[in-house]
Amino acid sequence: MEKHTQILLDELQKLLNGGGAHVGFNEAVENIPFHLLGEKPHGLPYSIWQLVSHIRIAQWDMLEFSKDGNHQSPKWPEQYWPEEVAPESEEVWIKTIASIETDLKEFISLMKSKDLYLQIPHGQGQTLLREALQIADHNAYHTAEIVVIRRLIGAWKS
């Protein structure tokens, strides 16, 4: 593998796993009291649960699109956001976090095994590089919202 490509892959992996300039997803969701996952403070439109669910759905969709020409994306926007404001159980919460981690690892493996620059055959010009950057950008955006909600409800560490 070309040295520059390996450098890019290493940096993309760091970015996808939470970057270095801000709080990563895992840190943002650790140790949240379960009873606070459905809080929507100060008229904000989403709870932590809804944001985490949205991250899971969107990331899964980008992963599946990147690897499967037969994949059908959920209907935008309603199928990208859960209606319920809180998870039905702690088990559902734990499984959702695990799903995000599993899908991210799978995307990183896919990214490392394919040419980042080739257009995805069933897409409209997208590449794995574009999908990696989109996942990182999308996850970082909503991770920041999770931190803000945690601050507003008094459940952030600083």
Rosetta constraint file for C-alpha pairs under 8 A:
AtomPair CA 1 CA 5 HARMONIC 6.83 0.50
AtomPair CA 1 CA 6 HARMONIC 6.70 0.50
AtomPair CA 2 CA 6 HARMONIC 6.41 0.50
AtomPair CA 3 CA 7 HARMONIC 6.27 0.50
AtomPair CA 4 CA 8 HARMONIC 6.21 0.50
AtomPair CA 5 CA 9 HARMONIC 6.11 0.50
AtomPair CA 6 CA 10 HARMONIC 6.10 0.50
AtomPair CA 7 CA 11 HARMONIC 6.24 0.50
AtomPair CA 8 CA 12 HARMONIC 6.04 0.50
AtomPair CA 9 CA 13 HARMONIC 6.07 0.50
AtomPair CA 9 CA 111 HARMONIC 7.81 0.50
AtomPair CA 9 CA 112 HARMONIC 6.85 0.50
AtomPair CA 10 CA 14 HARMONIC 6.36 0.50
AtomPair CA 11 CA 15 HARMONIC 6.14 0.50
AtomPair CA 12 CA 16 HARMONIC 5.99 0.50
AtomPair CA 12 CA 132 HARMONIC 7.13 0.50
AtomPair CA 12 CA 133 HARMONIC 7.67 0.50
AtomPair CA 13 CA 17 HARMONIC 6.08 0.50
AtomPair CA 13 CA 108 HARMONIC 6.62 0.50
AtomPair CA 14 CA 18 HARMONIC 6.40 0.50
AtomPair CA 14 CA 19 HARMONIC 5.32 0.50
AtomPair CA 14 CA 20 HARMONIC 7.52 0.50
AtomPair CA 15 CA 19 HARMONIC 3.87 0.50
AtomPair CA 15 CA 20 HARMONIC 7.28 0.50
AtomPair CA 15 CA 136 HARMONIC 6.26 0.50
AtomPair CA 16 CA 104 HARMONIC 7.66 0.50
AtomPair CA 16 CA 132 HARMONIC 7.30 0.50
AtomPair CA 16 CA 135 HARMONIC 7.17 0.50
AtomPair CA 16 CA 136 HARMONIC 4.97 0.50
AtomPair CA 17 CA 24 HARMONIC 6.87 0.50
AtomPair CA 17 CA 25 HARMONIC 7.77 0.50
AtomPair CA 18 CA 22 HARMONIC 7.39 0.50
AtomPair CA 18 CA 23 HARMONIC 6.70 0.50
AtomPair CA 18 CA 24 HARMONIC 3.89 0.50
AtomPair CA 18 CA 25 HARMONIC 6.20 0.50
AtomPair CA 18 CA 26 HARMONIC 7.97 0.50
AtomPair CA 18 CA 136 HARMONIC 7.81 0.50
AtomPair CA 18 CA 140 HARMONIC 7.39 0.50
AtomPair CA 19 CA 23 HARMONIC 7.82 0.50
AtomPair CA 19 CA 24 HARMONIC 6.66 0.50
AtomPair CA 20 CA 24 HARMONIC 7.98 0.50
AtomPair CA 23 CA 27 HARMONIC 6.35 0.50
AtomPair CA 23 CA 28 HARMONIC 6.46 0.50
AtomPair CA 23 CA 143 HARMONIC 7.72 0.50
AtomPair CA 23 CA 144 HARMONIC 7.66 0.50
AtomPair CA 24 CA 28 HARMONIC 6.21 0.50
AtomPair CA 24 CA 140 HARMONIC 7.29 0.50
AtomPair CA 24 CA 143 HARMONIC 7.06 0.50
AtomPair CA 25 CA 29 HARMONIC 6.35 0.50
AtomPair CA 25 CA 139 HARMONIC 7.37 0.50
AtomPair CA 25 CA 140 HARMONIC 7.41 0.50
AtomPair CA 25 CA 143 HARMONIC 5.61 0.50
AtomPair CA 26 CA 30 HARMONIC 6.09 0.50
AtomPair CA 28 CA 143 HARMONIC 6.51 0.50
AtomPair CA 28 CA 146 HARMONIC 6.61 0.50
AtomPair CA 28 CA 147 HARMONIC 5.93 0.50
AtomPair CA 29 CA 146 HARMONIC 7.63 0.50
AtomPair CA 32 CA 36 HARMONIC 7.08 0.50
AtomPair CA 32 CA 37 HARMONIC 7.30 0.50
AtomPair CA 32 CA 155 HARMONIC 6.79 0.50
AtomPair CA 33 CA 37 HARMONIC 7.17 0.50
AtomPair CA 33 CA 155 HARMONIC 7.82 0.50
AtomPair CA 34 CA 90 HARMONIC 6.87 0.50
AtomPair CA 36 CA 153 HARMONIC 7.94 0.50
AtomPair CA 37 CA 47 HARMONIC 6.45 0.50
AtomPair CA 37 CA 48 HARMONIC 5.23 0.50
AtomPair CA 37 CA 49 HARMONIC 5.26 0.50
AtomPair CA 37 CA 85 HARMONIC 7.81 0.50
AtomPair CA 37 CA 86 HARMONIC 5.69 0.50
AtomPair CA 37 CA 87 HARMONIC 7.48 0.50
AtomPair CA 38 CA 47 HARMONIC 5.12 0.50
AtomPair CA 38 CA 48 HARMONIC 6.34 0.50
AtomPair CA 38 CA 49 HARMONIC 5.97 0.50
AtomPair CA 38 CA 50 HARMONIC 7.86 0.50
AtomPair CA 38 CA 85 HARMONIC 4.89 0.50
AtomPair CA 38 CA 86 HARMONIC 4.17 0.50
AtomPair CA 38 CA 87 HARMONIC 7.57 0.50
AtomPair CA 39 CA 47 HARMONIC 5.34 0.50
AtomPair CA 39 CA 48 HARMONIC 7.15 0.50
AtomPair CA 39 CA 85 HARMONIC 7.62 0.50
AtomPair CA 39 CA 86 HARMONIC 7.95 0.50
AtomPair CA 39 CA 153 HARMONIC 7.73 0.50
AtomPair CA 40 CA 44 HARMONIC 5.55 0.50
AtomPair CA 40 CA 45 HARMONIC 6.73 0.50
AtomPair CA 40 CA 46 HARMONIC 5.88 0.50
AtomPair CA 40 CA 47 HARMONIC 4.84 0.50
AtomPair CA 40 CA 48 HARMONIC 7.86 0.50
AtomPair CA 40 CA 149 HARMONIC 7.60 0.50
AtomPair CA 41 CA 149 HARMONIC 6.99 0.50
AtomPair CA 41 CA 152 HARMONIC 6.67 0.50
AtomPair CA 41 CA 153 HARMONIC 6.80 0.50
AtomPair CA 46 CA 50 HARMONIC 5.80 0.50
AtomPair CA 46 CA 51 HARMONIC 6.48 0.50
AtomPair CA 46 CA 85 HARMONIC 7.41 0.50
AtomPair CA 47 CA 51 HARMONIC 6.32 0.50
AtomPair CA 47 CA 85 HARMONIC 5.92 0.50
AtomPair CA 47 CA 86 HARMONIC 7.37 0.50
AtomPair CA 47 CA 149 HARMONIC 7.66 0.50
AtomPair CA 48 CA 52 HARMONIC 6.11 0.50
AtomPair CA 48 CA 86 HARMONIC 7.98 0.50
AtomPair CA 48 CA 146 HARMONIC 5.70 0.50
AtomPair CA 48 CA 149 HARMONIC 7.07 0.50
AtomPair CA 49 CA 53 HARMONIC 6.03 0.50
AtomPair CA 49 CA 85 HARMONIC 6.24 0.50
AtomPair CA 49 CA 86 HARMONIC 5.37 0.50
AtomPair CA 49 CA 87 HARMONIC 6.44 0.50
AtomPair CA 50 CA 54 HARMONIC 6.01 0.50
AtomPair CA 50 CA 81 HARMONIC 6.44 0.50
AtomPair CA 50 CA 82 HARMONIC 5.90 0.50
AtomPair CA 50 CA 83 HARMONIC 7.85 0.50
AtomPair CA 50 CA 84 HARMONIC 7.44 0.50
AtomPair CA 50 CA 85 HARMONIC 5.91 0.50
AtomPair CA 50 CA 86 HARMONIC 7.15 0.50
AtomPair CA 51 CA 55 HARMONIC 6.18 0.50
AtomPair CA 51 CA 81 HARMONIC 7.84 0.50
AtomPair CA 51 CA 142 HARMONIC 6.45 0.50
AtomPair CA 51 CA 145 HARMONIC 7.90 0.50
AtomPair CA 51 CA 146 HARMONIC 7.08 0.50
AtomPair CA 52 CA 56 HARMONIC 6.27 0.50
AtomPair CA 52 CA 96 HARMONIC 7.81 0.50
AtomPair CA 52 CA 97 HARMONIC 7.77 0.50
AtomPair CA 52 CA 142 HARMONIC 7.99 0.50
AtomPair CA 53 CA 57 HARMONIC 6.22 0.50
AtomPair CA 53 CA 81 HARMONIC 6.85 0.50
AtomPair CA 53 CA 82 HARMONIC 6.68 0.50
AtomPair CA 53 CA 96 HARMONIC 7.06 0.50
AtomPair CA 54 CA 58 HARMONIC 6.01 0.50
AtomPair CA 54 CA 80 HARMONIC 5.62 0.50
AtomPair CA 54 CA 81 HARMONIC 5.23 0.50
AtomPair CA 54 CA 82 HARMONIC 7.21 0.50
AtomPair CA 55 CA 59 HARMONIC 5.89 0.50
AtomPair CA 55 CA 100 HARMONIC 7.62 0.50
AtomPair CA 55 CA 138 HARMONIC 7.66 0.50
AtomPair CA 55 CA 139 HARMONIC 6.22 0.50
AtomPair CA 55 CA 142 HARMONIC 7.25 0.50
AtomPair CA 56 CA 60 HARMONIC 5.96 0.50
AtomPair CA 56 CA 96 HARMONIC 7.08 0.50
AtomPair CA 56 CA 97 HARMONIC 7.96 0.50
AtomPair CA 56 CA 99 HARMONIC 7.06 0.50
AtomPair CA 56 CA 100 HARMONIC 5.28 0.50
AtomPair CA 57 CA 61 HARMONIC 6.09 0.50
AtomPair CA 57 CA 80 HARMONIC 5.90 0.50
AtomPair CA 57 CA 81 HARMONIC 7.90 0.50
AtomPair CA 58 CA 62 HARMONIC 6.27 0.50
AtomPair CA 58 CA 80 HARMONIC 6.54 0.50
AtomPair CA 59 CA 63 HARMONIC 6.15 0.50
AtomPair CA 59 CA 100 HARMONIC 7.45 0.50
AtomPair CA 59 CA 103 HARMONIC 7.32 0.50
AtomPair CA 59 CA 104 HARMONIC 7.53 0.50
AtomPair CA 59 CA 135 HARMONIC 6.15 0.50
AtomPair CA 60 CA 64 HARMONIC 6.08 0.50
AtomPair CA 60 CA 100 HARMONIC 7.72 0.50
AtomPair CA 60 CA 103 HARMONIC 6.25 0.50
AtomPair CA 61 CA 65 HARMONIC 5.97 0.50
AtomPair CA 61 CA 73 HARMONIC 6.06 0.50
AtomPair CA 61 CA 74 HARMONIC 7.65 0.50
AtomPair CA 62 CA 66 HARMONIC 6.07 0.50
AtomPair CA 62 CA 131 HARMONIC 6.61 0.50
AtomPair CA 62 CA 135 HARMONIC 7.33 0.50
AtomPair CA 63 CA 67 HARMONIC 6.57 0.50
AtomPair CA 63 CA 103 HARMONIC 7.09 0.50
AtomPair CA 63 CA 106 HARMONIC 7.84 0.50
AtomPair CA 63 CA 107 HARMONIC 5.79 0.50
AtomPair CA 64 CA 68 HARMONIC 5.64 0.50
AtomPair CA 64 CA 71 HARMONIC 6.22 0.50
AtomPair CA 65 CA 69 HARMONIC 6.70 0.50
AtomPair CA 65 CA 71 HARMONIC 5.85 0.50
AtomPair CA 65 CA 72 HARMONIC 7.86 0.50
AtomPair CA 65 CA 73 HARMONIC 7.63 0.50
AtomPair CA 66 CA 120 HARMONIC 6.74 0.50
AtomPair CA 66 CA 128 HARMONIC 6.73 0.50
AtomPair CA 66 CA 131 HARMONIC 7.43 0.50
AtomPair CA 67 CA 110 HARMONIC 7.89 0.50
AtomPair CA 69 CA 121 HARMONIC 7.60 0.50
AtomPair CA 69 CA 122 HARMONIC 5.38 0.50
AtomPair CA 74 CA 79 HARMONIC 5.41 0.50
AtomPair CA 74 CA 80 HARMONIC 6.65 0.50
AtomPair CA 75 CA 79 HARMONIC 5.26 0.50
AtomPair CA 75 CA 80 HARMONIC 7.27 0.50
AtomPair CA 76 CA 80 HARMONIC 6.34 0.50
AtomPair CA 77 CA 81 HARMONIC 6.93 0.50
AtomPair CA 78 CA 82 HARMONIC 7.76 0.50
AtomPair CA 87 CA 92 HARMONIC 6.24 0.50
AtomPair CA 87 CA 93 HARMONIC 6.04 0.50
AtomPair CA 88 CA 92 HARMONIC 6.62 0.50
AtomPair CA 89 CA 93 HARMONIC 6.53 0.50
AtomPair CA 90 CA 94 HARMONIC 6.17 0.50
AtomPair CA 91 CA 95 HARMONIC 6.12 0.50
AtomPair CA 92 CA 96 HARMONIC 6.07 0.50
AtomPair CA 93 CA 97 HARMONIC 6.40 0.50
AtomPair CA 94 CA 98 HARMONIC 6.18 0.50
AtomPair CA 95 CA 99 HARMONIC 6.00 0.50
AtomPair CA 96 CA 100 HARMONIC 6.37 0.50
AtomPair CA 97 CA 101 HARMONIC 6.44 0.50
AtomPair CA 98 CA 102 HARMONIC 6.07 0.50
AtomPair CA 99 CA 103 HARMONIC 6.00 0.50
AtomPair CA 100 CA 104 HARMONIC 6.09 0.50
AtomPair CA 101 CA 105 HARMONIC 6.22 0.50
AtomPair CA 102 CA 106 HARMONIC 6.22 0.50
AtomPair CA 103 CA 107 HARMONIC 6.13 0.50
AtomPair CA 104 CA 108 HARMONIC 6.18 0.50
AtomPair CA 105 CA 109 HARMONIC 6.22 0.50
AtomPair CA 106 CA 110 HARMONIC 6.16 0.50
AtomPair CA 107 CA 111 HARMONIC 6.01 0.50
AtomPair CA 108 CA 112 HARMONIC 6.18 0.50
AtomPair CA 109 CA 113 HARMONIC 6.24 0.50
AtomPair CA 110 CA 114 HARMONIC 6.29 0.50
AtomPair CA 111 CA 115 HARMONIC 7.47 0.50
AtomPair CA 111 CA 116 HARMONIC 6.54 0.50
AtomPair CA 111 CA 128 HARMONIC 6.30 0.50
AtomPair CA 111 CA 129 HARMONIC 7.78 0.50
AtomPair CA 111 CA 132 HARMONIC 7.78 0.50
AtomPair CA 115 CA 128 HARMONIC 7.52 0.50
AtomPair CA 116 CA 127 HARMONIC 6.26 0.50
AtomPair CA 116 CA 128 HARMONIC 4.87 0.50
AtomPair CA 116 CA 129 HARMONIC 4.95 0.50
AtomPair CA 117 CA 127 HARMONIC 5.67 0.50
AtomPair CA 117 CA 128 HARMONIC 6.68 0.50
AtomPair CA 117 CA 129 HARMONIC 6.29 0.50
AtomPair CA 118 CA 127 HARMONIC 5.71 0.50
AtomPair CA 118 CA 128 HARMONIC 7.46 0.50
AtomPair CA 119 CA 123 HARMONIC 7.26 0.50
AtomPair CA 119 CA 124 HARMONIC 7.99 0.50
AtomPair CA 119 CA 125 HARMONIC 5.49 0.50
AtomPair CA 119 CA 126 HARMONIC 5.46 0.50
AtomPair CA 119 CA 127 HARMONIC 4.57 0.50
AtomPair CA 119 CA 128 HARMONIC 7.61 0.50
AtomPair CA 120 CA 124 HARMONIC 7.73 0.50
AtomPair CA 120 CA 125 HARMONIC 6.88 0.50
AtomPair CA 120 CA 126 HARMONIC 5.76 0.50
AtomPair CA 120 CA 127 HARMONIC 5.39 0.50
AtomPair CA 120 CA 128 HARMONIC 7.23 0.50
AtomPair CA 126 CA 130 HARMONIC 6.11 0.50
AtomPair CA 126 CA 131 HARMONIC 7.09 0.50
AtomPair CA 127 CA 131 HARMONIC 6.33 0.50
AtomPair CA 128 CA 132 HARMONIC 5.99 0.50
AtomPair CA 129 CA 133 HARMONIC 6.25 0.50
AtomPair CA 130 CA 134 HARMONIC 6.07 0.50
AtomPair CA 131 CA 135 HARMONIC 6.07 0.50
AtomPair CA 132 CA 136 HARMONIC 6.20 0.50
AtomPair CA 133 CA 137 HARMONIC 5.98 0.50
AtomPair CA 134 CA 138 HARMONIC 5.87 0.50
AtomPair CA 135 CA 139 HARMONIC 5.91 0.50
AtomPair CA 136 CA 140 HARMONIC 6.01 0.50
AtomPair CA 137 CA 141 HARMONIC 6.13 0.50
AtomPair CA 138 CA 142 HARMONIC 6.41 0.50
AtomPair CA 139 CA 143 HARMONIC 5.85 0.50
AtomPair CA 140 CA 144 HARMONIC 6.18 0.50
AtomPair CA 141 CA 145 HARMONIC 6.70 0.50
AtomPair CA 142 CA 146 HARMONIC 6.34 0.50
AtomPair CA 143 CA 147 HARMONIC 6.41 0.50
AtomPair CA 144 CA 148 HARMONIC 6.27 0.50
AtomPair CA 145 CA 149 HARMONIC 6.21 0.50
AtomPair CA 146 CA 150 HARMONIC 6.15 0.50
AtomPair CA 147 CA 151 HARMONIC 6.18 0.50
AtomPair CA 147 CA 156 HARMONIC 7.07 0.50
AtomPair CA 148 CA 152 HARMONIC 6.22 0.50
AtomPair CA 149 CA 153 HARMONIC 6.19 0.50
AtomPair CA 150 CA 154 HARMONIC 6.00 0.50
AtomPair CA 150 CA 155 HARMONIC 4.77 0.50
AtomPair CA 150 CA 156 HARMONIC 5.08 0.50
AtomPair CA 151 CA 155 HARMONIC 5.94 0.50
AtomPair CA 151 CA 156 HARMONIC 5.09 0.50
